[in-house]
Amino acid sequence: MKMTLSATFLFCTAALAAELPVQLFTAEDLAHLRDQNPNHYQRAEKLITAANSLCPPGKPETHDATLRSDQVDCGRLLMTSNPPKRQIRFTLDTTPYVALVTITADPPKLIPAHR
């Protein structure tokens, strides 16, 4: 019985690990990807750079992408940081990625406060 539970746990853990996307949130994450998989690094960097045109501010959508990625999911939330950021998700070959990108297409504007 213990052997069956252990095998089931290991199988489920492996299945969950396979589904988790590779996080590309920092320069260190990108440097690690560059060292481990230069092809994915080049393609991911181009998708991240193109995030403003692929994911313009407004209604979130899923777009067909170039660079041999099936699609780019632009996320649902625009983070209220300054400058604003958004998570995008994409898959290169069979590896899912999630990246935090700065949105510069619609910069924040100062508006006067009214009394």
C-alpha positions in Angstrom: 0.0 0.0 0.0 2.8 2.4 0.9 4.5 1.6 -2.4 1.4 2.4 -4.4 0.9 5.7 -2.6 4.5 6.7 -3.1 4.3 5.9 -6.8 1.1 7.9 -7.1 2.6 10.9 -5.3 5.7 10.8 -7.5 3.6 10.5 -10.7 1.4 13.5 -9.7 4.4 15.6 -8.6 6.1 15.0 -11.9 2.9 15.8 -13.8 2.5 19.1 -12.0 6.2 20.0 -12.5 5.8 19.5 -16.2 2.9 22.0 -16.3 4.6 24.8 -14.5 5.9 27.6 -16.8 9.5 28.8 -16.7 9.5 32.2 -15.1 11.3 35.0 -16.9 10.8 37.8 -14.4 14.4 39.1 -13.8 17.6 39.6 -15.8 19.0 36.6 -13.9 16.1 34.4 -15.2 16.9 35.5 -18.8 20.7 35.0 -18.2 20.0 31.4 -17.0 17.8 30.7 -20.0 20.6 32.1 -22.3 23.0 29.7 -20.7 20.7 26.7 -20.8 18.9 27.1 -24.1 20.2 29.9 -26.4 17.6 29.2 -29.1 14.7 29.7 -26.6 16.5 32.7 -25.2 16.7 34.5 -28.6 13.0 33.8 -29.4 11.8 34.7 -25.9 13.8 38.0 -25.9 12.2 38.9 -29.3 8.7 38.1 -27.9 9.3 40.1 -24.8 10.6 43.0 -26.8 7.5 42.9 -29.0 5.1 42.8 -26.1 3.9 46.4 -26.7 2.7 45.5 -30.2 1.5 42.0 -29.3 -0.2 43.1 -26.1 -1.3 46.7 -26.4 -3.1 48.3 -23.4 -6.8 47.7 -23.5 -8.9 44.5 -23.7 -6.7 41.5 -23.0 -6.6 39.0 -25.8 -4.7 35.9 -27.0 -2.7 36.6 -30.2 -1.0 34.4 -32.7 2.7 35.0 -32.4 5.7 34.7 -34.6 9.1 33.2 -33.8 7.6 29.7 -33.7 5.5 30.3 -30.6 2.0 28.9 -30.8 0.5 32.0 -29.3 1.0 34.7 -26.7 -1.5 35.1 -23.9 -1.3 38.8 -22.8 -2.8 38.2 -19.4 -5.8 39.9 -17.7 -4.1 42.3 -15.4 -2.2 45.4 -16.0 -0.1 45.9 -12.9 -0.3 49.4 -11.4 3.4 49.9 -11.0 5.2 52.8 -12.6 5.9 51.9 -15.4 3.0 49.5 -15.7 3.8 45.8 -16.2 1.9 42.8 -17.4 2.6 39.0 -17.4 2.6 37.4 -20.8 2.6 33.6 -21.4 3.9 31.8 -24.4 5.1 28.4 -25.4 8.3 27.7 -27.3 8.4 24.2 -28.7 6.8 22.4 -25.8 8.1 24.6 -23.0 5.7 27.1 -21.4 7.1 30.4 -20.3 5.7 33.4 -18.3 7.5 36.8 -18.5 6.9 40.1 -16.7 7.1 42.9 -19.3 7.0 46.6 -19.0 4.3 48.3 -21.0 5.5 51.5 -22.7 2.9 51.8 -25.4 0.6 53.8 -23.2 2.7 55.6 -20.6 1.0 56.9 -17.4 -0.1 60.5 -17.5 -0.3 63.0 -14.6 -3.7 64.5 -14.2 -4.6 67.3 -11.8 -6.7 66.4 -8.8 -10.0 68.1 -8.6 -11.7 69.3 -5.5 
